[in-house]
């Protein structure tokens, strides 16, 4: 999979940029800066290196420099909710080697090393970090730095974190910015409620169905049909939890061919029928 090089600018001449998440980060890209992302109000698909996972509210991750990534968000309305999360970029050089070499910061140094494969944290950690990340958006100077180190402290002390990229993941970039897989992911995000054939999605990628199937599984880690079903199922779970739509309406909105197929796939994925799943959140 090929990613675009993104240039991060720092409007306050500092080495730590914090901002609310915008609609612009749905493309496959990379940059030398480290990145912390907290999504609080949306769900969708998070793609980091060779990791493809569905995420929900309060998803917190840290990504090392030069790891290609993108977030594809589900749209419930015409636009996403404002201030739906916070994104922080920072340079390794902003710490300084002498500071990082101090014994007191050995856990931070280890966190940054581990982030070379991407790290995801628990919902509890995400909620603890939220106020500090929001504070970084609005503050400057020492107050901004205090908030930043408070986030790092939460991450370093977490005992419920997971690695995203596989151990054998190799970073490979092409700055020409071929966005073939980005086009595919974006198409699936916008059209998963419709019937999507292998032939149709292959045309989006400008490949034959056979070549696309191999290419998609190699880069995504799952077959096309499996991935599409995962996207649909995650959306169905969200609608069951957050709305009052009837089960057959959710089946239609998520692109399943029939209510019986939806029930079968849902039970296979979640281990129980849709109505029982919904009852857990009442």
C-alpha positions as CSV (number, residue, x, y, z in Angstrom):
1,X,0.0,0.0,0.0
2,X,1.4,3.4,-0.9
3,X,1.0,6.5,1.2
4,X,1.3,10.2,0.7
5,X,3.9,12.3,2.6
6,X,2.1,14.9,4.7
7,X,3.9,18.0,5.9
8,X,2.9,19.0,9.4
9,X,3.1,22.8,10.1
10,X,3.4,24.4,13.6
11,X,1.7,27.7,13.7
12,X,3.0,28.7,17.2
13,X,6.6,27.9,16.3
14,X,6.5,25.1,18.9
15,X,7.2,21.4,18.5
16,X,3.8,20.2,19.7
17,X,0.7,20.8,17.6
18,X,-2.7,20.0,19.0
19,X,-6.0,20.5,17.1
20,X,-9.5,19.2,16.9
21,X,-10.0,16.5,14.3
22,X,-11.1,17.7,10.9
23,X,-12.5,15.9,7.9
24,X,-9.1,16.0,6.1
25,X,-7.5,12.9,7.6
26,X,-9.4,10.3,5.6
27,X,-6.5,9.8,3.2
28,X,-3.7,7.3,3.4
29,X,-0.6,9.3,4.5
30,X,2.5,9.4,6.7
31,X,4.8,11.9,8.2
32,X,8.0,11.9,10.4
33,X,6.2,13.3,13.4
34,X,4.7,11.1,16.2
35,X,0.9,11.3,16.3
36,X,-1.6,10.9,19.2
37,X,-5.3,10.6,18.1
38,X,-8.3,10.6,20.4
39,X,-11.7,10.0,18.8
40,X,-14.6,10.7,21.2
41,X,-17.8,11.0,19.2
42,X,-17.5,8.9,16.1
43,X,-16.8,5.4,14.9
44,X,-15.4,3.9,11.7
45,X,-12.3,2.1,10.5
46,X,-8.8,2.8,11.7
47,X,-6.0,1.8,9.4
48,X,-2.4,1.9,10.7
49,X,0.3,0.1,8.8
50,X,-1.0,-3.4,8.2
51,X,-3.5,-3.1,11.0
52,X,-7.2,-2.6,10.0
53,X,-9.6,-2.4,12.9
54,X,-13.0,-1.0,13.6
55,X,-13.1,1.7,16.3
56,X,-15.8,3.3,18.3
57,X,-16.1,6.3,20.7
58,X,-13.1,7.0,22.9
59,X,-10.5,5.4,20.7
60,X,-7.0,6.5,21.8
61,X,-3.8,5.6,19.9
62,X,-0.2,6.8,19.5
63,X,1.7,6.2,16.2
64,X,5.4,6.5,15.6
65,X,6.9,8.6,12.8
66,X,6.6,7.5,9.2
67,X,3.8,4.8,9.8
68,X,1.2,5.2,7.1
69,X,-2.3,5.6,8.5
70,X,-5.8,6.9,8.0
71,X,-9.2,7.1,9.7
72,X,-12.4,6.5,7.7
73,X,-15.4,7.8,9.6
74,X,-19.0,6.7,9.3
75,X,-21.4,9.5,8.5
76,X,-24.7,9.5,10.3
77,X,-25.7,12.9,9.0
78,X,-24.4,15.3,6.4
79,X,-21.4,16.3,8.6
80,X,-19.6,14.9,11.6
81,X,-20.1,16.4,15.1
82,X,-17.8,19.3,15.9
83,X,-14.9,18.8,18.1
84,X,-15.3,15.0,17.9
85,X,-11.7,14.4,19.0
86,X,-8.2,15.7,19.3
87,X,-5.0,15.1,17.3
88,X,-1.5,15.9,18.5
89,X,1.7,15.9,16.4
90,X,5.1,16.2,17.9
91,X,8.8,15.8,16.9
92,X,11.2,13.5,18.6
93,X,13.7,16.4,18.5
94,X,11.3,18.4,20.7
95,X,12.3,16.4,23.7
96,X,16.1,16.5,23.1
97,X,18.3,13.4,23.5
98,X,19.7,14.5,26.8
99,X,16.2,14.8,28.4
100,X,15.0,11.5,27.0
101,X,18.1,9.8,28.3
102,X,17.3,10.7,31.9
103,X,16.2,7.8,34.1
104,X,13.0,9.6,35.1
105,X,11.9,9.4,31.4
106,X,12.8,5.8,30.7
107,X,9.1,4.9,30.5
108,X,8.5,7.7,28.0
109,X,11.5,6.5,25.9
110,X,10.1,3.0,25.9
111,X,6.6,4.2,24.9
112,X,8.1,6.1,21.9
113,X,10.0,3.0,20.8
114,X,6.9,0.8,21.1
115,X,4.9,3.3,19.1
116,X,6.9,2.3,16.0
117,X,4.1,-0.4,15.6
118,X,1.3,1.8,16.9
119,X,-0.3,1.4,20.3
120,X,-4.1,1.5,21.1
121,X,-5.3,2.2,24.7
122,X,-8.4,1.3,26.6
123,X,-11.6,3.4,26.8
124,X,-10.7,4.1,30.5
125,X,-7.3,5.5,29.4
126,X,-8.9,7.5,26.7
127,X,-11.4,9.2,29.0
128,X,-8.6,10.0,31.5
129,X,-6.6,11.7,28.7
130,X,-9.5,13.6,27.1
131,X,-9.3,16.7,29.3
132,X,-5.5,17.0,29.0
133,X,-5.7,16.7,25.2
134,X,-8.5,19.3,25.0
135,X,-6.3,21.6,27.2
136,X,-3.5,21.3,24.7
137,X,-5.7,22.7,21.9
138,X,-6.4,25.8,23.9
139,X,-3.2,26.4,25.9
140,X,0.4,27.4,25.0
141,X,3.7,27.5,26.8
142,X,4.2,25.6,30.0
143,X,0.5,24.8,30.5
144,X,0.5,23.0,27.1
145,X,3.5,21.0,28.1
146,X,2.1,20.0,31.4
147,X,-1.0,18.7,29.7
148,X,1.2,16.8,27.2
149,X,3.2,15.1,29.8
150,X,0.0,14.2,31.7
151,X,-1.1,12.4,28.6
152,X,2.2,10.6,28.3
153,X,1.9,9.6,32.0
154,X,-1.5,8.0,31.4
155,X,-0.1,6.1,28.4
156,X,3.1,5.0,30.2
157,X,1.2,3.7,33.2
158,X,-1.5,1.9,31.2
159,X,-1.8,-1.8,31.7
160,X,-4.5,-2.2,29.0
161,X,-2.7,-1.3,25.8
162,X,-2.3,-3.2,22.6
163,X,0.1,-3.2,19.6
164,X,-1.4,-2.4,16.2
165,X,1.0,-3.4,13.4
166,X,2.3,-6.9,13.1
167,X,5.8,-7.7,14.3
168,X,7.0,-8.3,10.7
169,X,5.5,-5.1,9.3
170,X,7.8,-3.3,7.0
171,X,7.4,0.4,6.2
172,X,7.6,1.2,2.5
173,X,6.8,4.5,1.0
174,X,6.4,6.1,-2.4
175,X,6.2,9.9,-2.2
176,X,4.5,10.1,-5.6
177,X,1.3,9.6,-3.6
178,X,-0.5,6.7,-5.3
179,X,-3.8,6.6,-3.5
180,X,-5.3,3.4,-4.9
181,X,-6.1,1.8,-1.5
182,X,-7.4,5.2,-0.2
183,X,-9.8,5.4,-3.1
184,X,-11.0,1.9,-2.3
185,X,-11.4,2.6,1.5
186,X,-13.2,5.8,0.8
187,X,-15.6,4.1,-1.7
188,X,-16.4,1.4,0.8
189,X,-17.0,4.0,3.6
190,X,-19.5,5.9,1.5
191,X,-21.2,3.0,-0.2
192,X,-21.2,0.0,2.2
193,X,-25.0,0.3,2.4
194,X,-25.2,-0.7,-1.2
195,X,-24.5,-4.0,-3.0
196,X,-20.8,-3.9,-4.0
197,X,-19.5,-6.6,-6.2
198,X,-15.9,-7.6,-6.6
199,X,-16.0,-6.5,-10.2
200,X,-17.2,-3.0,-9.2
201,X,-14.7,-2.4,-6.5
202,X,-11.9,-3.8,-8.7
203,X,-12.8,-1.1,-11.3
204,X,-12.3,1.6,-8.5
205,X,-8.8,0.3,-8.1
206,X,-8.2,0.0,-11.8
207,X,-7.4,-3.7,-11.4
208,X,-8.7,-7.1,-12.5
209,X,-10.9,-8.9,-9.9
210,X,-8.2,-11.6,-9.5
211,X,-5.4,-9.1,-9.0
212,X,-7.4,-6.9,-6.8
213,X,-8.4,-9.8,-4.5
214,X,-4.7,-10.7,-3.9
215,X,-3.7,-7.0,-3.6
216,X,-6.4,-6.2,-1.1
217,X,-5.8,-9.2,1.2
218,X,-2.0,-8.5,1.1
219,X,-2.4,-4.9,2.1
220,X,-5.5,-5.2,4.3
221,X,-4.9,-8.5,6.1
222,X,-8.4,-9.7,5.3
223,X,-10.3,-10.6,2.1
224,X,-12.5,-8.0,0.5
225,X,-15.8,-9.7,1.5
226,X,-14.6,-10.3,5.0
227,X,-13.5,-6.6,5.4
228,X,-16.8,-5.3,3.9
229,X,-18.8,-7.5,6.3
230,X,-16.7,-6.2,9.2
231,X,-17.5,-2.6,8.2
232,X,-21.2,-3.3,7.9
233,X,-21.3,-5.2,11.2
234,X,-19.6,-2.4,13.1
235,X,-22.1,0.1,11.7
236,X,-25.0,-2.3,12.6
237,X,-23.7,-2.5,16.2
238,X,-23.6,1.3,16.4
239,X,-27.2,1.7,15.1
240,X,-28.4,-1.0,17.5
241,X,-26.8,0.8,20.4
242,X,-27.5,4.4,19.5
243,X,-30.8,4.4,17.6
244,X,-34.3,3.1,17.8
245,X,-34.4,1.8,14.2
246,X,-36.1,-1.6,13.7
247,X,-33.7,-4.5,13.1
248,X,-34.9,-4.9,9.5
249,X,-34.3,-1.2,8.9
250,X,-30.7,-1.5,10.2
251,X,-30.2,-4.6,8.0
252,X,-31.2,-2.5,4.9
253,X,-29.1,0.5,6.0
254,X,-26.0,-1.7,6.4
255,X,-26.3,-3.3,3.0
256,X,-27.3,-6.8,3.9
257,X,-29.3,-8.7,1.2
258,X,-32.0,-10.0,3.6
259,X,-33.0,-9.9,7.3
260,X,-32.2,-13.6,7.5
261,X,-28.7,-13.1,6.2
262,X,-28.2,-10.2,8.5
263,X,-29.2,-12.2,11.6
264,X,-26.9,-15.1,10.5
265,X,-23.9,-12.8,10.0
266,X,-24.6,-10.9,13.2
267,X,-24.8,-14.0,15.3
268,X,-21.6,-15.3,13.7
269,X,-19.8,-12.0,14.4
270,X,-21.2,-11.1,17.8
271,X,-22.2,-14.4,19.2
272,X,-25.9,-13.5,19.8
273,X,-28.9,-12.2,17.8
274,X,-29.3,-8.4,17.1
275,X,-32.2,-8.0,19.5
276,X,-30.3,-9.6,22.4
277,X,-27.3,-7.4,21.6
278,X,-29.4,-4.3,21.7
279,X,-31.0,-5.3,25.0
280,X,-27.6,-5.2,26.7
281,X,-27.5,-1.4,26.2
282,X,-31.0,-0.6,27.4
